[in-house]
Amino acid sequence: MAAKLVLMVNGSPTTEYPLTKERMTIGRKPHNDIVIDNLAVSGEHAAIVTILHDSFLEDLDSTNGLEVNGARSKKHFLQNNDVIEIGKHKLKYLNDQVTQMTSAEFERTMVVRSSVNQPAQSAVKPVQPASMNVTQTQLSKLLDDEGQATGRYMAQAAPIPTPTMPASPHGGGTTQPVAAFVAPAKISTAGVSAAIQILSGANAGKELDLVKNLTTLGKPGVQVAVLTRRPHGFFITHVEGATFPLVNGQTLANQARQLNDHDVIELAGVKMEFYFKG
């Protein structure tokens, strides 16, 4: 069966919410996918990102927080029969499908945020480069013995300029930002290899082979995204952060976006290129 949440009242199931979207929000305001009309619930309290058969729960800096199986949590890799508690409300997660990632892998690649609260950022505010230098020793921990991605990447990057169009030859004009979207080609990923090459920052030139079905990239607490290998292509999905990553200068939407060869991704202040290997 597809993954779903079941609202429990006095221990009995009342409402089922199939996790049919890649990102669903829980909160008090009516625009949420799962609405809980109670003052103990924040306007946007939590989000659940579902990729393939895996679901990730994140507290969206809510006022009262949430618990999973009785323990306070900011971020959690959901497993079958987990119980999410928001105020006095309980949501049971049901999923009997085989997952692509283990809980231990999730904890290793998706490091929890700092306990210091940071002000929310506007969705249109540019992400500032991460203020952390990554040494060669630290970088080696992010790659395996063959230089393949382990799932985490943190780096300091230079600011990325916004692409612009040249001024009109007829005069009148200031330059305008431009971001062209090219429809992804329909491909099969059977036997296809792909990689990410870092273009900016201290680790420019490093390559990360995408050998897993799920690879997490980003700076925890700033931006985190998941790159997914599917039968018909490679996709990027936003998982964590108040601002969304950019692909070729365009802000990523709530749902997954298929990647083209040589697409340029800007994530957590780092510019990187996705490409297919020959």
Secondary structure, 3 states (H helix, E strand, C coil): CCCEEEEEECCEEEEEEECCCCEEEEECCCCCCEECCCCCCCCCCEEEEEECCEEEEEECCCCCCCEECCEECCEEECCCCCEEEECCEEEEEECCCCCCCCHHHHHHHCCCCCCCCCCCCCCCCCCCCCCCCCCHHHHHCCECCCCEECCCECCCCCCCCCCECCCCCCCCCCCCECCCCCCCCCCCCCCCEEEEEECCCCCCCCEEECCCCEEEEEECCCEEEEEEEECCEEEEEEEECCCCCEECCEECCCCCEECCCCCEEEECCEEEEEEEEC
